[in-house]
Amino acid sequence: MEQKSNGSLISAIVIIILLIIGGIFFWKTSVKNKSDQPNIPATAPTADVDKDITNLESDLNSLNLDNLDSDL
């Protein structure tokens, strides 16, 4: 009778268990880090919005859309 070695099966199971434990460890630490961060409230836009809008409008007006589909 031949005896089969179960060493590779046991080592594969040990590696899978270690990967699961490592994944749980990293998941727990990432959840802990997220809960440690302070809640910073969103700030309301300031008067710079008007300047941004005029800049966007000037950029939009300067676009040349006549040759937009020339490469198609």
N, C-alpha and C positions, 0 to 999 in steps of 0.2 A: 504494500500500500504506500501511496505517496502522501506526504503531508503537505498541505498548502499553507503558505505563509500569509498570515493576515496582517502583516506589518504595514503594508501599503494602505490597506483599508483603515487601520487604526490611525495612521499618520494623517490621512486625508480627513478623518473625522476630527482629529485634534486641531488641524489647521482651520477647518470650518468653524469650530467652536471659538477659536482665537479671533477669527475675523468678525464673528458676531459680537463677541465681547468688546472688541475694539470699536466697532460701529456704534454700539450702545454708549460707550465712553465718549466718543466724539459727539454724538447726538446730544447727550446730557450736557456736555460742556458748552456746546453752541447754544442750547436753550438757556443755560445759566448766563452766558455772556449777553444774550439778547435781553434778558430780564434785568441785568445790571445797568443797562444803558438808560440814562434819564429820558423822560418824555419831553421833547422840545416842541412847544406849540408852533404851528405854522404861522409865519408872520404875514400880515396883510401887505399887499403891494403898496409901494410909496408913490410919490409924485414922478418918479422916473418912468412910469408907465407911459405917460404922454410922449416923452422923448423916444421911448422904444417904438411906439406906434408910428411916429413920424419917420423914424429910421426905417422901419419895415415898409412903410408906404413908399418911401423914396427908393428903396431897393427893389420893390415890386414894379414901380414905374420904370426903372432903368433896365429891367429884363427885356431881352429881345426874343420874343416868342415866334417870330415869323419863320425861322428855319428850324423849328423844333422837330418836325417830322421828316427832315431831309435825309436822315440816315436810314429810315425805314424802308 
